[in-house]
Amino acid sequence: MDRQEVRKWIVDHAGERFARIGLHADEVTDDLDLLHTGVLDSLAFVDLFAALIDATGKDLDLESSLAKSGSTTLGGLVKLFT
């Protein structure tokens, strides 16, 4: 998957959660922190991370990935998985 496909995949899978905080999918920016804004709780973030591993075929370690600055933002996740 390229950058655009990974981004779309994440937005599509979290779309309902964006709506809960009053955001439409086309309003979501790369600097949106999915954890700190409450879009995802920690369990939902781990589930999304695991699903991204399956979808992209990239085998990333969650703990070392989270140690990277900005890794919980939409753009940070896209960067990790592309």
CORPENOR-V235436 format. One record per helix or strand of 3 or more residues. SS is the DSSP state (h for helix, s for strand). FROM is the first residue (numbers start at 0). TO is the last residue. If there is no record, write none. Layout:
ss->SS from->FROM to->TO
ss->SS from->FROM to->TO
This chain:
ss->h from->2 to->19
ss->h from->24 to->26
ss->h from->41 to->55
ss->h from->61 to->65
ss->h from->73 to->79
